[in-house]
Amino acid sequence: MGVTSKYQGVNWKKDIQKYRASVTHKGVRYECGTADSERDAAILRDKKILALGLDTKKLQVLKPFNK
């Protein structure tokens, strides 16, 4: 099992030496990809949340722009 991150849904995968991101919605886990940094993995997760049309309150790095 990977080491947890300061970002929800991101963990360190020792075997591949990268951070992996995922998001779960209604019991379905969506893999978001891997990245070299925690922040980049969190951005991948945020992009998946936006692509799936999920609640933007779950975003951690990419915050919605309010007019």
MIKEGU-632521 format. One record per atom (N, C-alpha, C): x, y, z; residue number from 1; residue in one letter. Coordinates in nm, 3 decimals, always signed. Example, Ala and Ser with C-alpha at 12.3 -4.5 7.8 and 13.67 -1.06 7.14 Angstrom:
% residues 2
+---------+---------+---------+-----+---+
|       u |       v |       w |   k | r |
+---------+---------+---------+-----+---+
|  +1.319 |  -0.569 |  +0.780 |   1 | A |
|  +1.230 |  -0.450 |  +0.780 |   1 | A |
|  +1.320 |  -0.330 |  +0.780 |   1 | A |
|  +1.285 |  -0.225 |  +0.708 |   2 | S |
|  +1.367 |  -0.106 |  +0.714 |   2 | S |
|  +1.290 |  +0.003 |  +0.787 |   2 | S |
+---------+---------+---------+-----+---+
***
This chain:
% residues 67
+---------+---------+---------+-----+---+
|       u |       v |       w |   k | r |
+---------+---------+---------+-----+---+
|  +0.085 |  -0.119 |  +0.000 |   1 | M |
|  +0.000 |  +0.000 |  +0.000 |   1 | M |
|  +0.088 |  +0.124 |  +0.000 |   1 | M |
|  +0.042 |  +0.231 |  -0.067 |   2 | G |
|  +0.120 |  +0.353 |  -0.076 |   2 | G |
|  +0.107 |  +0.440 |  +0.048 |   2 | G |
|  +0.196 |  +0.536 |  +0.058 |   3 | V |
|  +0.195 |  +0.632 |  +0.167 |   3 | V |
|  +0.095 |  +0.742 |  +0.132 |   3 | V |
|  +0.018 |  +0.786 |  +0.231 |   4 | T |
|  -0.082 |  +0.889 |  +0.205 |   4 | T |
|  -0.017 |  +1.024 |  +0.180 |   4 | T |
|  -0.094 |  +1.111 |  +0.122 |   5 | S |
|  -0.050 |  +1.244 |  +0.082 |   5 | S |
|  -0.130 |  +1.348 |  +0.158 |   5 | S |
|  -0.088 |  +1.474 |  +0.149 |   6 | K |
|  -0.167 |  +1.582 |  +0.207 |   6 | K |
|  -0.291 |  +1.609 |  +0.123 |   6 | K |
|  -0.295 |  +1.553 |  +0.001 |   7 | Y |
|  -0.411 |  +1.568 |  -0.086 |   7 | Y |
|  -0.497 |  +1.442 |  -0.080 |   7 | Y |
|  -0.626 |  +1.460 |  -0.067 |   8 | Q |
|  -0.718 |  +1.346 |  -0.066 |   8 | Q |
|  -0.714 |  +1.277 |  -0.202 |   8 | Q |
|  -0.712 |  +1.144 |  -0.201 |   9 | G |
|  -0.712 |  +1.067 |  -0.324 |   9 | G |
|  -0.577 |  +1.053 |  -0.391 |   9 | G |
|  -0.471 |  +1.097 |  -0.324 |  10 | V |
|  -0.336 |  +1.087 |  -0.379 |  10 | V |
|  -0.250 |  +1.006 |  -0.282 |  10 | V |
|  -0.173 |  +0.912 |  -0.336 |  11 | N |
|  -0.079 |  +0.839 |  -0.251 |  11 | N |
|  +0.048 |  +0.806 |  -0.327 |  11 | N |
|  +0.155 |  +0.781 |  -0.253 |  12 | W |
|  +0.286 |  +0.750 |  -0.309 |  12 | W |
|  +0.296 |  +0.601 |  -0.333 |  12 | W |
|  +0.332 |  +0.564 |  -0.454 |  13 | K |
|  +0.350 |  +0.424 |  -0.490 |  13 | K |
|  +0.500 |  +0.395 |  -0.497 |  13 | K |
|  +0.549 |  +0.329 |  -0.395 |  14 | K |
|  +0.692 |  +0.302 |  -0.383 |  14 | K |
|  +0.744 |  +0.220 |  -0.500 |  14 | K |
|  +0.666 |  +0.121 |  -0.545 |  15 | D |
|  +0.713 |  +0.032 |  -0.651 |  15 | D |
|  +0.740 |  +0.104 |  -0.783 |  15 | D |
|  +0.667 |  +0.211 |  -0.812 |  16 | I |
|  +0.689 |  +0.286 |  -0.935 |  16 | I |
|  +0.750 |  +0.424 |  -0.911 |  16 | I |
|  +0.769 |  +0.457 |  -0.782 |  17 | Q |
|  +0.830 |  +0.585 |  -0.743 |  17 | Q |
|  +0.755 |  +0.706 |  -0.800 |  17 | Q |
|  +0.624 |  +0.700 |  -0.789 |  18 | K |
|  +0.539 |  +0.811 |  -0.835 |  18 | K |
|  +0.417 |  +0.824 |  -0.744 |  18 | K |
|  +0.352 |  +0.939 |  -0.752 |  19 | Y |
|  +0.225 |  +0.961 |  -0.684 |  19 | Y |
|  +0.112 |  +0.916 |  -0.776 |  19 | Y |
|  +0.014 |  +0.847 |  -0.720 |  20 | R |
|  -0.101 |  +0.801 |  -0.797 |  20 | R |
|  -0.226 |  +0.871 |  -0.744 |  20 | R |
|  -0.314 |  +0.908 |  -0.835 |  21 | A |
|  -0.437 |  +0.978 |  -0.796 |  21 | A |
|  -0.559 |  +0.900 |  -0.842 |  21 | A |
|  -0.663 |  +0.907 |  -0.759 |  22 | S |
|  -0.791 |  +0.846 |  -0.795 |  22 | S |
|  -0.902 |  +0.923 |  -0.726 |  22 | S |
|  -1.023 |  +0.906 |  -0.777 |  23 | V |
|  -1.140 |  +0.968 |  -0.716 |  23 | V |
|  -1.251 |  +0.863 |  -0.718 |  23 | V |
|  -1.328 |  +0.857 |  -0.610 |  24 | T |
|  -1.439 |  +0.763 |  -0.600 |  24 | T |
|  -1.570 |  +0.840 |  -0.600 |  24 | T |
|  -1.664 |  +0.792 |  -0.682 |  25 | H |
|  -1.795 |  +0.855 |  -0.691 |  25 | H |
|  -1.900 |  +0.745 |  -0.702 |  25 | H |
|  -1.995 |  +0.746 |  -0.611 |  26 | K |
|  -2.104 |  +0.647 |  -0.607 |  26 | K |
|  -2.049 |  +0.504 |  -0.612 |  26 | K |
|  -1.943 |  +0.482 |  -0.536 |  27 | G |
|  -1.886 |  +0.348 |  -0.524 |  27 | G |
|  -1.795 |  +0.305 |  -0.639 |  27 | G |
|  -1.777 |  +0.391 |  -0.738 |  28 | V |
|  -1.691 |  +0.359 |  -0.851 |  28 | V |
|  -1.561 |  +0.437 |  -0.836 |  28 | V |
|  -1.448 |  +0.365 |  -0.844 |  29 | R |
|  -1.317 |  +0.429 |  -0.832 |  29 | R |
|  -1.264 |  +0.461 |  -0.972 |  29 | R |
|  -1.230 |  +0.587 |  -0.994 |  30 | Y |
|  -1.175 |  +0.632 |  -1.122 |  30 | Y |
|  -1.026 |  +0.662 |  -1.102 |  30 | Y |
|  -0.942 |  +0.594 |  -1.178 |  31 | E |
|  -0.799 |  +0.621 |  -1.174 |  31 | E |
|  -0.771 |  +0.747 |  -1.254 |  31 | E |
|  -0.686 |  +0.833 |  -1.199 |  32 | C |
|  -0.659 |  +0.961 |  -1.262 |  32 | C |
|  -0.520 |  +0.970 |  -1.322 |  32 | C |
|  -0.434 |  +0.874 |  -1.291 |  33 | G |
|  -0.299 |  +0.874 |  -1.345 |  33 | G |
|  -0.194 |  +0.887 |  -1.239 |  33 | G |
|  -0.069 |  +0.896 |  -1.284 |  34 | T |
|  +0.046 |  +0.909 |  -1.193 |  34 | T |
|  +0.124 |  +1.034 |  -1.228 |  34 | T |
|  +0.198 |  +1.084 |  -1.129 |  35 | A |
|  +0.278 |  +1.205 |  -1.148 |  35 | A |
|  +0.399 |  +1.200 |  -1.055 |  35 | A |
|  +0.496 |  +1.284 |  -1.086 |  36 | D |
|  +0.619 |  +1.289 |  -1.006 |  36 | D |
|  +0.601 |  +1.365 |  -0.875 |  36 | D |
|  +0.502 |  +1.454 |  -0.869 |  37 | S |
|  +0.481 |  +1.532 |  -0.746 |  37 | S |
|  +0.339 |  +1.513 |  -0.694 |  37 | S |
|  +0.323 |  +1.535 |  -0.564 |  38 | E |
|  +0.190 |  +1.527 |  -0.501 |  38 | E |
|  +0.093 |  +1.624 |  -0.567 |  38 | E |
|  +0.140 |  +1.747 |  -0.587 |  39 | R |
|  +0.055 |  +1.852 |  -0.642 |  39 | R |
|  +0.010 |  +1.817 |  -0.783 |  39 | R |
|  +0.103 |  +1.767 |  -0.866 |  40 | D |
|  +0.066 |  +1.730 |  -1.002 |  40 | D |
|  -0.035 |  +1.616 |  -1.003 |  40 | D |
|  -0.022 |  +1.522 |  -0.911 |  41 | A |
|  -0.119 |  +1.413 |  -0.901 |  41 | A |
|  -0.256 |  +1.469 |  -0.859 |  41 | A |
|  -0.255 |  +1.565 |  -0.766 |  42 | A |
|  -0.381 |  +1.627 |  -0.722 |  42 | A |
|  -0.447 |  +1.702 |  -0.838 |  42 | A |
|  -0.366 |  +1.763 |  -0.925 |  43 | I |
|  -0.421 |  +1.832 |  -1.042 |  43 | I |
|  -0.485 |  +1.730 |  -1.136 |  43 | I |
|  -0.421 |  +1.615 |  -1.155 |  44 | L |
|  -0.482 |  +1.509 |  -1.237 |  44 | L |
|  -0.617 |  +1.468 |  -1.180 |  44 | L |
|  -0.624 |  +1.457 |  -1.049 |  45 | R |
|  -0.750 |  +1.421 |  -0.982 |  45 | R |
|  -0.855 |  +1.530 |  -1.005 |  45 | R |
|  -0.815 |  +1.655 |  -0.988 |  46 | D |
|  -0.908 |  +1.767 |  -1.010 |  46 | D |
|  -0.961 |  +1.766 |  -1.154 |  46 | D |
|  -0.872 |  +1.739 |  -1.250 |  47 | K |
|  -0.914 |  +1.736 |  -1.391 |  47 | K |
|  -1.015 |  +1.624 |  -1.415 |  47 | K |
|  -0.997 |  +1.510 |  -1.349 |  48 | K |
|  -1.091 |  +1.398 |  -1.363 |  48 | K |
|  -1.226 |  +1.437 |  -1.302 |  48 | K |
|  -1.225 |  +1.506 |  -1.188 |  49 | I |
|  -1.348 |  +1.552 |  -1.124 |  49 | I |
|  -1.424 |  +1.644 |  -1.220 |  49 | I |
|  -1.353 |  +1.735 |  -1.284 |  50 | L |
|  -1.416 |  +1.827 |  -1.379 |  50 | L |
|  -1.468 |  +1.750 |  -1.501 |  50 | L |
|  -1.389 |  +1.655 |  -1.552 |  51 | A |
|  -1.430 |  +1.578 |  -1.671 |  51 | A |
|  -1.554 |  +1.495 |  -1.644 |  51 | A |
|  -1.566 |  +1.444 |  -1.521 |  52 | L |
|  -1.682 |  +1.363 |  -1.485 |  52 | L |
|  -1.803 |  +1.447 |  -1.444 |  52 | L |
|  -1.782 |  +1.578 |  -1.430 |  53 | G |
|  -1.892 |  +1.667 |  -1.391 |  53 | G |
|  -1.931 |  +1.652 |  -1.244 |  53 | G |
|  -1.834 |  +1.616 |  -1.160 |  54 | L |
|  -1.862 |  +1.599 |  -1.017 |  54 | L |
|  -1.861 |  +1.733 |  -0.946 |  54 | L |
|  -1.899 |  +1.733 |  -0.820 |  55 | D |
|  -1.907 |  +1.854 |  -0.737 |  55 | D |
|  -1.771 |  +1.923 |  -0.730 |  55 | D |
|  -1.766 |  +2.049 |  -0.770 |  56 | T |
|  -1.639 |  +2.124 |  -0.769 |  56 | T |
|  -1.589 |  +2.151 |  -0.627 |  56 | T |
|  -1.669 |  +2.124 |  -0.526 |  57 | K |
|  -1.623 |  +2.139 |  -0.388 |  57 | K |
|  -1.515 |  +2.036 |  -0.355 |  57 | K |
|  -1.506 |  +1.931 |  -0.437 |  58 | K |
|  -1.404 |  +1.828 |  -0.417 |  58 | K |
|  -1.268 |  +1.868 |  -0.473 |  58 | K |
|  -1.262 |  +1.979 |  -0.549 |  59 | L |
|  -1.136 |  +2.024 |  -0.607 |  59 | L |
|  -1.040 |  +2.068 |  -0.497 |  59 | L |
|  -0.912 |  +2.037 |  -0.516 |  60 | Q |
|  -0.812 |  +2.071 |  -0.415 |  60 | Q |
|  -0.710 |  +2.172 |  -0.464 |  60 | Q |
|  -0.681 |  +2.173 |  -0.594 |  61 | V |
|  -0.581 |  +2.264 |  -0.649 |  61 | V |
|  -0.646 |  +2.359 |  -0.749 |  61 | V |
|  -0.722 |  +2.304 |  -0.842 |  62 | L |
|  -0.788 |  +2.384 |  -0.945 |  62 | L |
|  -0.922 |  +2.434 |  -0.890 |  62 | L |
|  -0.922 |  +2.552 |  -0.840 |  63 | K |
|  -1.043 |  +2.609 |  -0.782 |  63 | K |
|  -1.125 |  +2.679 |  -0.889 |  63 | K |
|  -1.257 |  +2.666 |  -0.884 |  64 | P |
|  -1.340 |  +2.733 |  -0.984 |  64 | P |
|  -1.329 |  +2.885 |  -0.973 |  64 | P |
|  -1.338 |  +2.951 |  -1.089 |  65 | F |
|  -1.331 |  +3.096 |  -1.094 |  65 | F |
|  -1.470 |  +3.152 |  -1.073 |  65 | F |
|  -1.482 |  +3.237 |  -0.974 |  66 | N |
|  -1.611 |  +3.301 |  -0.945 |  66 | N |
|  -1.610 |  +3.444 |  -0.997 |  66 | N |
|  -1.714 |  +3.479 |  -1.074 |  67 | K |
|  -1.723 |  +3.616 |  -1.127 |  67 | K |
|  -1.782 |  +3.709 |  -1.025 |  67 | K |
+---------+---------+---------+-----+---+
***
